């Protein structure tokens, strides 16, 4: 099945879930809520997350819930067929960007071009991880995670695994973007700290770690002993940021 068909199939099911009682963006939001909780709560075991999931699920009958499961299956298939910002493409192709805050996500081929420039070739990547065995990156306005996915593609093309050599801080102020990014980075096995909040204001409303972060013990690799809500910056740097001084 081609990528185009995955997007069309996702859109068709999404339309069926929305029609005739709600907006398409609302059905998409419900999908994201249930999908990201179903991933995270495998290891968070949070009662609050479970209650949030059930609160959304009770709006739908069994047939509709099965359609939500199909949406997750399509997402997984699309992401494992090739590197792409699948949920971002779904969002744009179904005109949800125009109806929701006028958002527009960077086309994936542009993200790929930028990732290749920043990471370089296989030798460049191996040189960058020579001292610690890994590198870190920060995406302060992550959107649906397209740039991070593009970097994962470069690493894979170099014969390496992101789960072993790349840690990502992914942040966005928008709740939908936060959930899209978490779902896609989880599906692609990318170790990440995914944050909902305003990067410029040093705001963190919600933080989730991807399965790869937990499985590969990135907490220890980063020499951070706090399992949740850890800060990536020391107090001195935070004071500099607050005063507007970056270096």
C-alpha positions as CSV (number, residue, x, y, z in Angstrom):
1,X,0.0,0.0,0.0
2,X,1.4,3.4,-0.9
3,X,1.8,6.3,1.6
4,X,-1.0,8.2,-0.2
5,X,-3.4,5.3,0.4
6,X,-2.5,5.2,4.1
7,X,-3.4,8.9,4.4
8,X,-6.6,8.4,2.4
9,X,-7.6,5.4,4.5
10,X,-6.9,7.2,7.7
11,X,-9.0,10.2,6.5
12,X,-11.9,8.0,5.4
13,X,-12.2,6.3,8.8
14,X,-11.7,9.7,10.6
15,X,-14.6,11.1,8.5
16,X,-16.8,8.2,9.4
17,X,-16.1,8.7,13.1
18,X,-16.9,12.4,12.9
19,X,-20.0,12.3,10.8
20,X,-22.6,13.5,11.6
21,X,-22.3,14.5,15.2
22,X,-19.0,16.3,15.6
23,X,-16.2,18.1,13.8
24,X,-13.4,16.0,12.3
25,X,-10.8,17.7,14.4
26,X,-12.6,16.5,17.5
27,X,-12.5,12.9,16.4
28,X,-8.8,13.3,15.6
29,X,-8.2,14.7,19.1
30,X,-10.0,11.8,20.6
31,X,-7.8,9.4,18.6
32,X,-4.7,11.1,19.8
33,X,-5.8,11.1,23.4
34,X,-6.6,7.3,23.4
35,X,-3.5,6.4,21.2
36,X,-0.9,8.3,23.3
37,X,-2.4,7.0,26.6
38,X,-2.5,3.4,25.3
39,X,1.3,3.7,24.6
40,X,2.3,5.5,27.7
41,X,0.2,3.7,30.2
42,X,1.9,0.4,29.4
43,X,4.7,1.5,31.7
44,X,3.3,4.6,33.6
45,X,0.4,2.6,35.0
46,X,-1.3,5.9,35.8
47,X,-4.9,5.8,37.2
48,X,-5.4,9.4,35.9
49,X,-4.4,8.4,32.4
50,X,-6.7,5.4,32.5
51,X,-9.6,7.6,33.6
52,X,-8.9,10.1,30.8
53,X,-8.9,7.3,28.3
54,X,-12.2,5.9,29.5
55,X,-13.8,9.3,29.6
56,X,-13.1,9.6,25.9
57,X,-13.9,6.0,25.0
58,X,-17.3,6.1,26.5
59,X,-18.5,8.5,23.8
60,X,-18.2,5.8,21.2
61,X,-19.7,2.3,20.6
62,X,-17.7,-0.8,20.1
63,X,-17.8,-0.5,16.3
64,X,-16.4,3.0,16.5
65,X,-13.7,2.0,19.0
66,X,-12.6,-0.7,16.5
67,X,-12.2,2.1,14.0
68,X,-10.0,4.0,16.3
69,X,-7.9,0.8,16.7
70,X,-7.6,0.7,12.8
71,X,-6.4,4.3,12.8
72,X,-3.6,3.3,15.2
73,X,-2.7,0.3,13.0
74,X,-2.6,2.5,9.9
75,X,-0.3,4.9,11.6
76,X,2.1,2.1,12.7
77,X,2.1,0.6,9.2
78,X,2.8,3.9,7.5
79,X,5.6,4.8,9.9
80,X,7.3,1.5,9.5
81,X,7.0,1.4,5.7
82,X,9.2,4.5,5.5
83,X,10.3,7.6,7.4
84,X,7.6,10.3,7.2
85,X,5.7,12.7,9.3
86,X,2.5,10.7,8.8
87,X,0.2,12.3,11.4
88,X,1.4,15.7,10.3
89,X,0.5,14.8,6.7
90,X,-2.9,13.5,7.9
91,X,-3.5,16.7,9.8
92,X,-2.7,18.9,6.7
93,X,-4.4,16.7,4.0
94,X,-7.7,16.7,6.0
95,X,-7.7,20.5,6.3
96,X,-7.4,20.4,10.0
97,X,-4.5,22.9,9.9
98,X,-6.7,25.5,8.4
99,X,-9.4,25.1,10.9
100,X,-7.2,24.7,14.0
101,X,-5.1,27.9,14.7
102,X,-3.9,28.2,11.1
103,X,-1.1,25.6,11.7
104,X,1.2,24.5,8.9
105,X,3.7,21.7,9.2
106,X,7.1,21.7,7.4
107,X,6.9,19.3,4.3
108,X,8.9,16.2,5.2
109,X,11.3,16.5,2.2
110,X,12.4,19.9,3.6
111,X,12.9,18.3,7.1
112,X,15.0,15.6,5.5
113,X,17.2,18.1,3.7
114,X,17.8,20.0,6.9
115,X,18.5,16.8,8.9
116,X,21.2,15.8,6.4
117,X,22.8,19.2,6.6
118,X,22.9,19.1,10.4
119,X,23.9,15.5,11.0
120,X,26.1,14.9,8.0
121,X,27.1,11.4,6.8
122,X,27.9,8.2,8.6
123,X,31.4,9.3,9.5
124,X,30.2,12.7,10.8
125,X,27.7,11.0,13.1
126,X,30.2,8.5,14.4
127,X,32.6,11.3,15.2
128,X,30.0,13.2,17.1
129,X,29.3,10.2,19.4
130,X,32.9,9.2,19.9
131,X,33.3,10.7,23.4
132,X,30.0,9.7,25.1
133,X,28.6,7.1,22.6
134,X,25.5,9.3,21.9
135,X,24.4,12.8,21.2
136,X,21.5,14.9,22.3
137,X,19.2,17.2,20.3
138,X,16.5,19.7,21.3
139,X,13.4,20.5,19.1
140,X,11.8,23.5,20.9
141,X,8.8,23.8,18.5
142,X,8.4,20.1,17.5
143,X,5.0,20.2,15.9
144,X,4.2,16.5,15.1
145,X,7.9,15.5,15.3
146,X,8.8,15.7,11.6
147,X,12.3,17.1,12.0
148,X,13.1,14.5,14.6
149,X,11.8,11.7,12.3
150,X,14.0,13.1,9.5
151,X,17.0,12.9,11.8
152,X,16.1,9.3,12.7
153,X,16.1,8.6,8.9
154,X,19.6,10.0,8.5
155,X,20.8,7.8,11.4
156,X,19.2,4.7,10.0
157,X,20.7,5.4,6.6
158,X,24.1,5.5,8.4
159,X,23.5,2.0,9.7
160,X,22.9,3.2,13.3
161,X,20.0,3.1,15.7
162,X,18.5,6.2,17.3
163,X,17.5,4.1,20.3
164,X,21.2,3.7,21.1
165,X,22.8,7.0,20.1
166,X,20.2,9.9,20.1
167,X,18.3,11.5,22.9
168,X,15.7,14.1,22.0
169,X,14.0,16.9,24.0
170,X,10.8,17.4,22.0
171,X,8.6,20.3,23.1
172,X,5.5,22.1,21.8
173,X,3.0,24.5,23.3
174,X,0.1,22.8,21.4
175,X,-1.6,19.7,23.0
176,X,-2.4,18.0,19.6
177,X,1.3,18.5,18.6
178,X,2.4,17.1,21.9
179,X,0.4,13.9,21.4
180,X,1.2,13.5,17.7
181,X,4.9,13.8,18.5
182,X,4.8,11.3,21.4
183,X,2.9,8.8,19.3
184,X,5.2,9.0,16.3
185,X,8.5,9.0,18.3
186,X,7.3,6.1,20.3
187,X,6.3,4.1,17.2
188,X,9.8,4.8,15.7
189,X,11.6,3.7,18.9
190,X,13.2,7.1,19.4
191,X,14.3,8.0,23.0
192,X,12.7,11.2,23.8
193,X,11.4,13.5,26.6
194,X,8.2,14.9,25.1
195,X,7.0,18.1,26.7
196,X,3.8,20.1,26.5
197,X,4.6,23.7,27.2
198,X,6.0,27.0,26.1
199,X,9.7,26.6,25.5
200,X,10.5,30.4,25.6
201,X,8.7,30.7,29.0
202,X,10.4,27.6,30.4
203,X,7.0,26.1,30.9
204,X,6.3,22.4,31.3
205,X,2.7,21.5,31.7
206,X,3.1,17.8,31.0
207,X,6.1,15.5,30.3
208,X,6.1,12.0,28.9
209,X,9.0,9.7,28.1
210,X,8.9,7.4,25.1
211,X,9.2,3.6,25.5
212,X,12.7,3.6,24.0
213,X,13.9,6.1,26.6
214,X,12.7,3.8,29.4
215,X,13.8,0.5,27.8
216,X,17.3,1.7,26.9
217,X,17.9,3.3,30.4
218,X,18.5,6.7,29.0
219,X,18.0,8.1,32.4
220,X,21.3,6.6,33.4
221,X,23.1,7.5,30.2
222,X,22.2,11.1,30.8
223,X,23.4,10.8,34.4
224,X,20.0,11.9,35.7
225,X,18.7,10.1,38.7
226,X,15.2,11.7,38.7
227,X,12.8,9.3,36.7
228,X,10.2,12.0,35.9
229,X,10.1,15.7,35.3
230,X,13.9,16.0,35.3
231,X,15.5,19.3,34.2
232,X,18.0,19.3,31.4
233,X,19.5,22.6,32.5
234,X,21.2,23.5,35.7
235,X,20.2,26.5,37.9
236,X,22.9,28.7,36.5
237,X,21.8,28.1,32.9
238,X,18.1,28.6,33.8
239,X,19.0,32.0,35.3
240,X,20.8,33.0,32.1
241,X,17.8,32.0,30.0
242,X,15.4,34.0,32.2
243,X,17.5,37.1,31.8
244,X,17.7,36.6,28.0
245,X,21.3,35.6,28.0
246,X,22.0,32.5,25.9
247,X,25.8,32.2,26.1
